[in-house]
Amino acid sequence: DIGFMRVFPMRLKSEAPNALVEFIQDIGIPSHMHSDNAKELNQGKWKQCLTEYQIKHTNTEPHSPWQNRAEGAIRELKKHTVRIMAKTNTPQRLLDYCITYVAEIRSLTSNDLYVLHGRTPLEMVTGNTPDISEYTDFSWYSPLWYYDEADFPASRRLLGRWLGVAHRVG
């Protein structure tokens, strides 16, 4: 309802429980989870995780994507990602990095939703005012210089691209 989103790229659908645990570590334990009838979101490690953290779980009716509010947010997230990648001429192989960046920016940006009352979606979810300073120095895929210590006799200063904030590093 408020536009909060978080992306955890996965190679396989079976990695969904790991993404849920990472979400819980980064954001917190949700009180309720509403998902479609996908097998990986209704049994096995996923169900164990919901039980362990006491998260209520409901499903949409079969063939009813309009019952899941996330579907519209995913559509907008994809459109925004495609626009940024086209504008910056980003290679397709960096899609996961870009979609993660776009989700973070959308959650850190206030919009005109009345329920937000001028706050950001992340602030509404966590209760903390987010620090956006990490996002102000560079824009997506902008060129930058970085230093590589492992490249010793060669020049340590190398040209790279900014792919977003490196969380859980340093």
N, C-alpha and C positions, 0 to 999 in steps of 0.2 A: 503493500500500500504506500510505502514512503520512498521507494526507489533504491533501497539498499541492495547491493549485490556484491558477491565475492566469487572469484573464479579460481578453481583448482584444476589445471590441465591434467588429464589422465590419458594413458595409452589404452587402457582396457576398462570396460564398465565395472569389472570386478574390483577396481581400485576405489570405488565410491565410498566404502567405509573408511578408508584412509583419509579421504578428503573431508569426511564428516569430523573425524578426530582432529584434523588440522584446523578446521573451522572452529571447533570447540576450544582449542588451544589459543587461537588468535582472537576470537570475538567473544566466546562464551557459550554456555549451554542454552540452546533454544528451548522454549517451553512446549512448542508444538511444531510438528513437521507435517506438511501436506504435500504429497507427491502423486505421480501417476502410478500405474500398476506395473511398472517395470520390475522384473524378477529381482534384479540386484538391489532394489529399494524396498523389498518386502520380506526378505529372508536372509539366512546365513549371518555373516559378520555384521551386516547393516542392522538387522533386527536385534542382535546381541548388544550392539552399541546403543540403540534406542532404549533397550531395557536397562542397561547399565547406568545410563545418564538420566533415566526416568523421563524420556521425551515422549509426549503423546504423539500418536501417528494416525493420520487419516489418508485415504486415497481418493482420487477423482474417480468418477464412474468411467467405465471403458469407453474409448472413442469420444471423450469429452474434454479436449484440451482447453476450452474456455473456462473450465472450472479451476484451472491452475493459474493464478495471477502471474506466476513466474514466466509463463509463455510470452506474454506481451513484453516483459522486461528483457527477455532473451532476444526477441525480435529487434528491439531498439538497440540493444548492446551490439548485435551483429551489424546493424546498419551503421552505427557510429564507428565501429572497428573498420569496416570496409572503406568508409570515407577517409579516415585517418591514414590507412595503408595506401590508398590511391594518391592522396595528397602528398605523402612523403616518399612515395615510390618504394615502399617497404617490401622486401622479398616475402613470398608466401610462407617460407619455412619459419618465419618469425611470428606467425599468426598467434600462437599461444601467448607469447610475450605481450603482443599488442592488445589482445582481448583482456588479459589480466590488467594491463595498464588502464585501459578504458573503463573497466569495472571499478577500479580504485578511484579514478578521477570522478566518475559519476557519483560514487558514494561520498566523496569529499566536497562535492559542489552542491550548494543550495539551489533549489529550483522553486517554481511558483506553486507547488502543492500546498494547499491550505494547512493540512495536518502537520507540516514541518515547522510552521510559525517562524520562518527565516533561518532555521537550523539546517544542518546537513543531514543526510540519511545516516551516516556513520555516527554522528552525535546523538541522534534519536535512538539508535540501537544500543550504544555503549554508555551513553550518559556523559561522555568526555568530549571536550572540544578538541577536534583533530588538529594535529600539527602538519601544515602543508608545506613547510619550508623545504622539505626534500624534493618537492615537485616544482619549485620556482626557478631553479637554476637552468634547467634544460627542458626542452620539449621532446616529444616522442621522436626517436630515430635521428636526433640531431648529432652532428659530428663532434667529437671531443678527443682530447689527448688524455692518455692514461700511461702510468708507469708500470712496467713489467720487471720485477726484480729477478726473475729467473732467466732473463735474456742477457746475462752478463757480458760478454765483451761487446756485443752489439749495442746499438742505441736503446736505452731503456724507455724512451718516450715513443709511444705508438699511437696511431690514429685508430679510433673506434667509434661506435655509435651508442647512444644512450637508449636503453631498452626498459627503463623504469627503475624504481627503487629496489635495491637488493635488501629484502627483509631477512631477518635472522642471520645477518652477516656482520662481523666486526664487533 
